[in-house]
């Protein structure tokens, strides 16, 4: 799949157009204009010269400062062309966005081309089931279940109407499994922790689950512990679909397990981790913060928006042949989940997950590094596991974090989701400026 000069030229032109829309027409970016070296410079150098857009920046200018000059936001809201949508999340992460449904749909369609199975089964008219928290998407109940017709929206069946798993009534998993078998969707879009819970219920109940042509995982970091039970039960192709409410569909996992940039919809830059030079280029195999610039969203242009996640640049070309844009070998988790080893090397959520995935009988975990020299870990054992689980988890983390970091692991009966309804499996509870500048690379034995 060779990418010719025309495709590269089109991508660079879209990058220039995004710069122009933001810097020349959108009030939010007025203070950035002096930092742009200008049209005579190479496009990547122009982007690297600019700061990063934060959620605080968007809050400070929302809504009118985020809209290009000459566009009548009030009229567009009145006719339903755009709307306000608030994301779920903690206080520092929740954000009200200007939602453009047409642009979002186009971004999703473009992402399907990056996975061979999605390109075949996702037609735009295909039946799709969604398993997520009702705080994220779909109808919500705070009491009785909602009958299936009330959870249908066109071709979409929302399997779950509750915000948090502790609200799920008795028999909820059995109902969802029965509806999946009856509806037979072409695509199942799912929160990985909820789909893993559903898969464990199917095993416990002894229910056979018909394979779905494609499962796409989104909303959360897909832990290897989730993937293990999902693959065991569903026997379906699985692809991670990565994006955000603000930036649309940013990466899609291909049939070979790499994550490819959705170049039709956005520009992506990988920026060095905190403590590094933000204008530097992340090398192959290196870790970086994901920074997205939207293409074609005329109502809400984002320029170098820091999504809040960490990715690892692929080293070698992907066997699928896709080469336009960035290719990641892995998504490594949230920036706020980025921990630090005793020698100052970053420990990503991905590294933590890989280490704990080797602990037999582990069903769930929560890791919190509350100080540079201290890590707490809560673990949930699968049924019929012995008492050594916490000790084995502690040993795995000690090997990962190295000398100078104490590990305390305890076994708990269950772990609850964050107020956003998402499960945050790893967290750093101190600012990175309290440690030496981070060096790109794997933590010890990571």
Secondary structure, DSSP 8 states (H G I E B T S, - for coil): ----HHHHHHHHHHHHHHHHHHHHHBGGGGGGGGG---TTS-HHHHHHTS--B-HHHHHHHTTGGGSBTT--HHHHHHTTSSEEEE--S-TTT--EEEE-HHHHHHHHHHHHTTSHHHHHH--SSS-EEEE--TTTSS---SSS---GGGGEETTEEE----SSGGG--TTHHHHHHHHHHHH--SEEEEEHHHHHHHHHHHHHHT------SEEEEESS---HHHHHHHHHHH---EEEEEEETTTEEEEEE-TTS-EEE-TTTEEEEEE--TTS-TTS---TT-EEEEEEEESS-TTS--SSEEEEEEEEE-SS--TT---SS-EEEEEEEEGGG-EE-TTSBEE-HHHHHHHHTTSTTEEEEEEEEEETTEEEEEEEE-TT--TTHHHHHHHHHHHHH-TT-EEEEEE-S-----TTS----EEE-S-GGGS---BSS--TT-
